[in-house]
């Protein structure tokens, strides 16, 4: 997947943040980024802190293992997930699509 990039120390991920959403969740992949909706507003770093907390929970790692590399004040962010493979990050964050089967 092109929104992840394996590095020696972990995995770099590209995220497009949508602040002030009705709920915090992974929304969809957008080619070179993954869209994450956050309830937090983009004020005084609240959205960045909420994003790191959300990712740590989803990836089952410590918040200390996540570093914001770029995009501090932007919706487009680049983060480093330390000590985790790109494949593992993708498995935890790729949105699951649900299929509804109709009975006739």
DRENVODREN-744450 format. One record per atom (N, C-alpha, C): residue number from 1; chain; atom name; x, y, z. Coordinates in Angstrom, 3 decimals, always signed. Atoms other than C-alpha are relative to their C-alpha. Layout:
<dogus>
- NUM:A:CA:X:Y:Z
...
</dogus>
This chain:
<dogus>
- 1:A:N:+0.853:-1.184:+0.000
- 1:A:CA:+0.000:+0.000:+0.000
- 1:A:C:+0.887:+1.231:+0.000
- 2:A:N:-0.880:-1.153:+0.161
- 2:A:CA:+1.383:+3.376:-0.899
- 2:A:C:-0.074:+1.002:+1.150
- 3:A:N:+0.057:-0.930:-1.131
- 3:A:CA:+0.356:+5.146:+2.346
- 3:A:C:+0.944:-0.426:+1.123
- 4:A:N:-1.003:+0.438:-0.960
- 4:A:CA:+2.970:+3.137:+4.247
- 4:A:C:+1.347:-0.126:-0.695
- 5:A:N:-1.347:+0.129:+0.538
- 5:A:CA:+6.738:+3.073:+3.771
- 5:A:C:+0.885:-0.607:+1.087
- 6:A:N:-0.844:+0.681:-0.976
- 6:A:CA:+9.013:+0.594:+5.554
- 6:A:C:+1.335:+0.716:+0.137
- 7:A:N:-1.285:-0.619:-0.319
- 7:A:CA:+12.041:+2.215:+7.237
- 7:A:C:+0.743:-0.931:+0.952
- 8:A:N:-0.780:+0.842:-0.912
- 8:A:CA:+14.845:+0.715:+9.350
- 8:A:C:-0.587:-0.011:+1.406
- 9:A:N:+0.480:-0.106:-1.386
- 9:A:CA:+13.311:+1.981:+12.602
- 9:A:C:-1.495:-0.273:+0.158
- 10:A:N:+1.440:+0.239:-0.091
- 10:A:CA:+9.672:+1.248:+11.753
- 10:A:C:-0.688:+0.273:-1.320
- 11:A:N:+0.793:-0.276:+1.187
- 11:A:CA:+7.002:+2.375:+9.326
- 11:A:C:-0.455:+1.450:-0.015
- 12:A:N:+0.528:-1.342:+0.198
- 12:A:CA:+6.234:+5.827:+7.976
- 12:A:C:-1.387:-0.135:-0.605
- 13:A:N:+1.348:+0.014:+0.567
- 13:A:CA:+2.552:+6.471:+7.319
- 13:A:C:-0.430:+1.424:-0.338
- 14:A:N:+0.558:-1.284:+0.415
- 14:A:CA:+0.769:+9.297:+5.512
- 14:A:C:-1.487:-0.011:+0.331
- 15:A:N:+1.378:-0.081:-0.474
- 15:A:CA:-2.525:+10.418:+7.005
- 15:A:C:-0.618:+1.318:-0.419
- 16:A:N:+0.807:-1.198:+0.252
- 16:A:CA:-5.194:+12.885:+5.931
- 16:A:C:-1.015:+0.051:+1.136
- 17:A:N:+0.853:-0.126:-1.177
- 17:A:CA:-6.957:+14.092:+9.089
- 17:A:C:-1.222:+0.860:-0.319
- 18:A:N:+1.235:-0.765:+0.093
- 18:A:CA:-10.563:+15.276:+9.139
- 18:A:C:-0.423:+0.316:+1.435
- 19:A:N:+0.347:-0.349:-1.386
- 19:A:CA:-11.016:+17.162:+12.440
- 19:A:C:-1.487:+0.319:+0.155
- 20:A:N:+1.390:-0.321:-0.359
- 20:A:CA:-14.326:+17.874:+14.208
- 20:A:C:-1.020:-0.946:-0.639
- 21:A:N:+0.920:+1.005:+0.540
- 21:A:CA:-15.912:+14.653:+12.943
- 21:A:C:-0.956:-0.437:+1.111
- 22:A:N:+0.969:+0.457:-1.000
- 22:A:CA:-18.902:+13.085:+14.678
- 22:A:C:+0.573:-1.102:+0.886
- 23:A:N:-0.676:+1.021:-0.800
- 23:A:CA:-16.687:+10.184:+15.821
- 23:A:C:+1.401:-0.214:-0.564
- 24:A:N:-1.367:+0.281:+0.413
- 24:A:CA:-13.036:+9.179:+15.681
- 24:A:C:+0.058:-1.402:-0.599
- 25:A:N:-0.065:+1.295:+0.680
- 25:A:CA:-12.409:+6.391:+13.159
- 25:A:C:+0.860:+0.092:-1.246
- 26:A:N:-0.669:+0.090:+1.297
- 26:A:CA:-10.397:+5.236:+10.172
- 26:A:C:-1.106:+0.047:-1.039
- 27:A:N:+1.058:-0.170:+0.982
- 27:A:CA:-12.431:+6.342:+7.170
- 27:A:C:+0.245:-0.823:-1.264
- 28:A:N:-0.268:+0.672:+1.268
- 28:A:CA:-10.805:+5.113:+3.957
- 28:A:C:+1.439:+0.256:-0.416
- 29:A:N:-1.308:-0.275:+0.571
- 29:A:CA:-7.598:+4.880:+1.979
- 29:A:C:-0.191:+0.898:-1.209
- 30:A:N:+0.074:-0.960:+1.094
- 30:A:CA:-6.920:+7.658:-0.502
- 30:A:C:+1.236:-0.112:-0.890
- 31:A:N:-1.187:+0.191:+0.824
- 31:A:CA:-4.111:+6.168:-2.585
- 31:A:C:+1.271:+0.152:+0.806
- 32:A:N:-1.257:-0.220:-0.704
- 32:A:CA:-1.083:+7.763:-0.957
- 32:A:C:-0.189:+0.435:+1.451
- 33:A:N:+0.280:-0.358:-1.405
- 33:A:CA:-2.770:+8.483:+2.405
- 33:A:C:-1.194:-0.808:+0.495
- 34:A:N:+1.181:+0.616:-0.607
- 34:A:CA:-5.260:+7.010:+4.820
- 34:A:C:-0.742:+1.116:+0.732
- 35:A:N:+0.805:-1.061:-0.608
- 35:A:CA:-8.113:+9.223:+5.966
- 35:A:C:-0.477:-0.453:+1.377
- 36:A:N:+0.459:+0.274:-1.359
- 36:A:CA:-8.804:+9.368:+9.698
- 36:A:C:-0.828:+1.173:+0.483
- 37:A:N:+0.892:-1.026:-0.550
- 37:A:CA:-11.735:+11.266:+11.166
- 37:A:C:+0.257:+0.103:+1.509
- 38:A:N:-0.236:-0.243:-1.420
- 38:A:CA:-11.118:+12.852:+14.576
- 38:A:C:-1.077:+0.908:+0.563
- 39:A:N:+0.959:-0.879:-0.665
- 39:A:CA:-13.650:+14.319:+16.985
- 39:A:C:+0.665:+1.290:+0.452
- 40:A:N:-0.718:-1.153:-0.550
- 40:A:CA:-10.993:+16.705:+18.263
- 40:A:C:+0.082:+1.152:-1.000
- 41:A:N:-0.164:-1.159:+0.869
- 41:A:CA:-10.783:+20.254:+16.892
- 41:A:C:+1.478:+0.247:-0.282
- 42:A:N:-1.398:-0.283:+0.326
- 42:A:CA:-7.595:+21.448:+15.160
- 42:A:C:+0.504:+1.255:+0.713
- 43:A:N:-0.361:-1.169:-0.807
- 43:A:CA:-6.802:+23.875:+17.993
- 43:A:C:+1.034:-0.408:+1.046
- 44:A:N:-1.020:+0.205:-1.038
- 44:A:CA:-3.676:+24.023:+20.186
- 44:A:C:+0.546:-1.433:+0.045
- 45:A:N:-0.562:+1.344:+0.046
- 45:A:CA:-2.456:+20.591:+19.039
- 45:A:C:-0.937:-1.106:+0.457
- 46:A:N:+0.943:+1.017:-0.494
- 46:A:CA:-5.603:+18.792:+20.257
- 46:A:C:-0.198:-1.125:-1.012
- 47:A:N:+0.207:+1.030:+1.025
- 47:A:CA:-6.112:+16.984:+16.935
- 47:A:C:+1.229:-0.904:-0.110
- 48:A:N:-1.221:+0.814:+0.062
- 48:A:CA:-2.473:+15.835:+16.854
- 48:A:C:+0.074:-0.964:+1.176
- 49:A:N:-0.022:+0.871:-1.183
- 49:A:CA:-2.678:+14.479:+20.397
- 49:A:C:-1.067:-1.090:-0.106
- 50:A:N:+1.079:+0.986:+0.169
- 50:A:CA:-6.007:+12.768:+19.627
- 50:A:C:+0.382:-1.045:-1.046
- 51:A:N:-0.431:+0.925:+1.046
- 51:A:CA:-4.524:+11.234:+16.472
- 51:A:C:+1.000:-1.010:+0.550
- 52:A:N:-1.014:+0.896:-0.556
- 52:A:CA:-1.521:+9.796:+18.314
- 52:A:C:-0.621:-0.968:+1.004
- 53:A:N:+0.679:+0.862:-0.969
- 53:A:CA:-3.729:+8.455:+21.112
- 53:A:C:-0.832:-1.066:-0.720
- 54:A:N:+0.826:+0.921:+0.781
- 54:A:CA:-6.119:+6.868:+18.574
- 54:A:C:+0.865:-1.064:-0.685
- 55:A:N:-0.873:+0.938:+0.690
- 55:A:CA:-3.284:+5.298:+16.559
- 55:A:C:+0.630:-0.989:+0.976
- 56:A:N:-0.604:+0.885:-1.008
- 56:A:CA:-1.612:+3.910:+19.691
- 56:A:C:-0.991:-1.083:+0.421
- 57:A:N:+1.029:+0.973:-0.398
- 57:A:CA:-4.871:+2.234:+20.695
- 57:A:C:-0.249:-1.010:-1.124
- 58:A:N:+0.264:+0.887:+1.146
- 58:A:CA:-5.551:+0.838:+17.193
- 58:A:C:+1.162:-0.950:-0.271
- 59:A:N:-1.180:+0.800:+0.297
- 59:A:CA:-1.974:-0.412:+16.785
- 59:A:C:+0.484:-0.811:+1.206
- 60:A:N:-0.336:+0.699:-1.236
- 60:A:CA:-1.793:-1.682:+20.388
- 60:A:C:+1.462:+0.218:+0.381
- 61:A:N:-1.359:-0.387:-0.367
- 61:A:CA:+1.455:+0.205:+21.087
- 61:A:C:-0.061:+1.225:+0.913
- 62:A:N:-0.093:-1.183:-0.846
- 62:A:CA:+2.619:+2.999:+23.372
- 62:A:C:-0.016:+1.267:-0.861
- 63:A:N:-0.013:-1.277:+0.709
- 63:A:CA:+2.060:+6.619:+22.337
- 63:A:C:+1.429:+0.472:-0.251
- 64:A:N:-1.416:-0.368:+0.169
- 64:A:CA:+5.841:+7.057:+22.767
- 64:A:C:+0.596:-0.585:-1.272
- 65:A:N:-0.509:+0.646:+1.212
- 65:A:CA:+6.346:+4.783:+19.730
- 65:A:C:-0.499:+0.663:-1.277
- 66:A:N:+0.534:-0.715:+1.157
- 66:A:CA:+4.578:+7.259:+17.431
- 66:A:C:+0.578:+1.409:-0.006
- 67:A:N:-0.617:-1.315:+0.135
- 67:A:CA:+6.383:+10.357:+16.169
- 67:A:C:-0.605:+0.733:-1.185
- 68:A:N:+0.500:-0.853:+1.077
- 68:A:CA:+4.840:+13.171:+14.138
- 68:A:C:+1.206:+0.580:-0.717
- 69:A:N:-1.158:-0.454:+0.773
- 69:A:CA:+7.403:+13.817:+11.382
- 69:A:C:-0.270:+1.321:-0.711
- 70:A:N:+0.360:-1.241:+0.688
- 70:A:CA:+5.567:+16.526:+9.460
- 70:A:C:-1.512:+0.172:+0.005
- 71:A:N:+1.427:-0.282:+0.062
- 71:A:CA:+2.197:+18.228:+9.198
- 71:A:C:-0.599:+0.454:+1.314
- 72:A:N:+0.472:-0.431:-1.320
- 72:A:CA:+1.945:+19.707:+12.687
- 72:A:C:-1.266:+0.850:-0.082
- 73:A:N:+1.168:-0.874:+0.134
- 73:A:CA:-0.560:+22.351:+11.509
- 73:A:C:-0.782:-0.272:-1.283
- 74:A:N:+0.654:+0.348:+1.261
- 74:A:CA:-1.726:+20.615:+8.320
- 74:A:C:-0.918:-1.201:+0.197
- 75:A:N:+0.844:+1.204:-0.037
- 75:A:CA:-4.414:+18.041:+7.631
- 75:A:C:+0.773:-1.207:-0.521
- 76:A:N:-0.842:+1.070:+0.527
- 76:A:CA:-1.783:+16.014:+5.764
- 76:A:C:+1.182:-0.197:+0.940
- 77:A:N:-1.018:+0.273:-1.013
- 77:A:CA:+0.544:+14.340:+8.259
- 77:A:C:+0.808:-1.230:-0.389
- 78:A:N:-0.897:+1.136:+0.163
- 78:A:CA:+3.496:+11.985:+8.145
- 78:A:C:+0.469:-0.398:+1.384
- 79:A:N:-0.374:+0.494:-1.326
- 79:A:CA:+4.155:+9.831:+11.198
- 79:A:C:+0.902:-1.213:-0.129
- 80:A:N:-0.836:+1.193:-0.073
- 80:A:CA:+6.712:+7.206:+12.164
- 80:A:C:-0.538:-0.883:+1.113
- 81:A:N:+0.427:+1.008:-0.963
- 81:A:CA:+5.463:+4.066:+13.890
- 81:A:C:+1.234:-0.852:+0.255
- 82:A:N:-1.268:+0.664:-0.300
- 82:A:CA:+8.578:+2.711:+15.599
- 82:A:C:-0.197:-1.468:+0.345
- 83:A:N:-0.032:+1.418:-0.341
- 83:A:CA:+9.311:-0.999:+15.735
- 83:A:C:-1.135:-0.830:-0.547
- 84:A:N:+1.132:+0.743:+0.552
- 84:A:CA:+6.343:-2.077:+13.612
- 84:A:C:+0.143:-0.055:-1.519
- 85:A:N:-0.116:+0.163:+1.452
- 85:A:CA:+6.359:-3.443:+10.054
- 85:A:C:-1.177:+0.662:-0.715
- 86:A:N:+1.059:-0.607:+0.822
- 86:A:CA:+4.365:-1.816:+7.268
- 86:A:C:-1.184:-0.957:-0.130
- 87:A:N:+1.067:+1.001:+0.143
- 87:A:CA:+2.405:-5.051:+6.839
- 87:A:C:-0.880:-0.035:+1.248
- 88:A:N:+0.742:+0.028:-1.260
- 88:A:CA:+1.403:-5.041:+10.513
- 88:A:C:-0.825:+1.281:+0.172
- 89:A:N:+0.733:-1.274:-0.081
- 89:A:CA:+0.422:-1.338:+10.424
- 89:A:C:-1.215:-0.044:-0.912
- 90:A:N:+1.105:+0.094:+0.958
- 90:A:CA:-1.697:-1.945:+7.323
- 90:A:C:-1.102:-0.922:+0.508
- 91:A:N:+0.992:+0.954:-0.517
- 91:A:CA:-3.406:-4.931:+8.945
- 91:A:C:-0.863:+0.635:+1.088
- 92:A:N:+0.739:-0.638:-1.087
- 92:A:CA:-4.416:-2.794:+11.948
- 92:A:C:-0.835:+1.200:-0.463
- 93:A:N:+0.657:-1.261:+0.372
- 93:A:CA:-5.461:+0.361:+10.064
- 93:A:C:-0.845:-0.033:-1.263
- 94:A:N:+0.778:+0.036:+1.236
- 94:A:CA:-6.898:-0.693:+6.701
- 94:A:C:-1.474:-0.170:+0.339
- 95:A:N:+1.442:+0.101:-0.300
- 95:A:CA:-10.649:-0.044:+6.831
- 95:A:C:-0.583:-1.295:-0.543
- 96:A:N:+0.681:+1.234:+0.413
- 96:A:CA:-12.722:-3.171:+6.670
- 96:A:C:-1.302:+0.384:-0.694
- 97:A:N:+1.265:-0.242:+0.682
- 97:A:CA:-15.527:-3.140:+4.141
- 97:A:C:-0.950:-1.115:+0.378
- 98:A:N:+0.987:+1.015:-0.354
- 98:A:CA:-18.680:-4.912:+5.154
- 98:A:C:-0.920:-0.206:-1.199
- 99:A:N:+0.876:+0.346:+1.118
- 99:A:CA:-20.763:-6.688:+2.568
- 99:A:C:-1.335:-0.471:+0.554
- 100:A:N:+1.332:+0.397:-0.397
- 100:A:CA:-24.498:-7.005:+2.978
- 100:A:C:-0.567:-0.892:-1.102
- 101:A:N:+0.568:+0.939:+0.980
- 101:A:CA:-26.031:-10.009:+1.298
- 101:A:C:-1.523:+0.013:+0.137
- 102:A:N:+1.466:-0.044:-0.004
- 102:A:CA:-29.675:-9.729:+0.334
- 102:A:C:-0.530:-1.391:-0.255
- 103:A:N:+0.673:+1.286:+0.192
- 103:A:CA:-31.910:-12.757:+0.598
- 103:A:C:-1.224:+0.232:-0.864
- 104:A:N:+1.187:-0.181:+0.841
- 104:A:CA:-34.529:-13.238:-2.091
- 104:A:C:-1.091:-0.962:+0.352
</dogus>
